[in-house]
Amino acid sequence: MTDKERLEEIKSRVWKDKGTYAMGDYSQREGYIYTLSDYDYEWLIEQAERVEELEEGVKEAVSDIENISPHEAKKTLMDLIKNMEGEI
């Protein structure tokens, strides 16, 4: 199953209920409360962590590219894309 399929599956399984929840400043807010399984929650956290890692890689690549030749920049970008594809 692809990550996209997994996300769609989670969306279809999550329970969404109206509720009121506390804010950090002791106020309350109307909204929705979402309930999902431990398994789905952990998977979503892992995906968020992967995104953070990929964003950091992109920032480093951009920083590197600004200081190197066009040929080296192209190679750096190609390497980054290959690494990203391997993680998707």
C-alpha positions as CSV (number, residue, x, y, z in Angstrom):
1,M,0.0,0.0,0.0
2,T,1.3,3.4,-0.9
3,D,1.6,6.3,1.6
4,K,-1.2,8.1,-0.2
5,E,-3.5,5.0,0.0
6,R,-2.6,4.6,3.7
7,L,-3.5,8.3,4.4
8,E,-6.9,7.9,2.6
9,E,-7.5,4.7,4.6
10,I,-6.9,6.6,7.8
11,K,-9.1,9.5,6.8
12,S,-12.0,7.0,6.2
13,R,-11.5,5.3,9.7
14,V,-11.0,8.4,11.9
15,W,-14.0,9.3,14.2
16,K,-14.9,13.0,14.1
17,D,-17.1,14.3,16.9
18,K,-18.1,17.8,17.9
19,G,-16.6,18.9,21.1
20,T,-15.3,21.6,23.3
21,Y,-11.6,21.6,24.3
22,A,-9.5,23.7,26.6
23,M,-7.0,26.2,25.2
24,G,-3.7,27.0,26.9
25,D,-5.0,30.3,28.3
26,Y,-7.8,28.7,30.3
27,S,-10.4,29.5,27.6
28,Q,-12.5,27.0,25.7
29,R,-13.1,26.5,22.0
30,E,-15.7,24.6,20.0
31,G,-14.4,22.3,17.4
32,Y,-13.9,18.7,16.5
33,I,-12.3,15.9,18.4
34,Y,-10.7,13.2,16.3
35,T,-10.2,9.6,17.5
36,L,-7.9,7.2,15.7
37,S,-6.0,4.0,16.5
38,D,-2.6,3.9,18.1
39,Y,-1.3,2.3,14.9
40,D,-2.6,5.1,12.7
41,Y,-1.5,7.8,15.2
42,E,2.1,6.4,15.2
43,W,2.2,6.2,11.4
44,L,1.1,9.9,11.1
45,I,3.8,11.0,13.6
46,E,6.4,9.0,11.6
47,Q,5.2,10.8,8.4
48,A,5.5,14.2,10.1
49,E,9.1,13.3,11.2
50,R,10.0,12.2,7.7
51,V,8.7,15.5,6.3
52,E,10.9,17.4,8.8
53,E,14.0,15.4,7.8
54,L,13.2,16.0,4.1
55,E,12.7,19.7,4.6
56,E,16.1,19.9,6.4
57,G,17.7,18.0,3.5
58,V,16.2,20.5,1.0
59,K,17.4,23.5,3.1
60,E,20.9,22.0,3.2
61,A,20.9,21.3,-0.5
62,V,19.8,24.9,-1.3
63,S,22.5,26.3,1.0
64,D,25.1,24.1,-0.7
65,I,23.9,25.0,-4.2
66,E,24.3,28.7,-3.6
67,N,28.0,28.1,-3.0
68,I,28.9,25.7,-5.8
69,S,29.2,25.4,-9.5
70,P,26.1,24.7,-11.7
71,H,27.4,21.2,-12.4
72,E,27.8,20.4,-8.8
73,A,24.4,21.9,-8.0
74,K,22.7,19.6,-10.5
75,K,24.4,16.6,-9.0
76,T,23.4,17.7,-5.5
77,L,19.8,18.1,-6.6
78,M,19.8,14.7,-8.4
79,D,21.2,13.0,-5.3
80,L,18.5,14.7,-3.1
81,I,15.7,13.6,-5.4
82,K,17.0,10.0,-5.4
83,N,17.1,10.0,-1.6
84,M,13.6,11.4,-1.4
85,E,12.3,8.8,-3.9
86,G,13.8,6.0,-1.8
87,E,11.9,7.2,1.3
88,I,8.5,7.7,-0.4
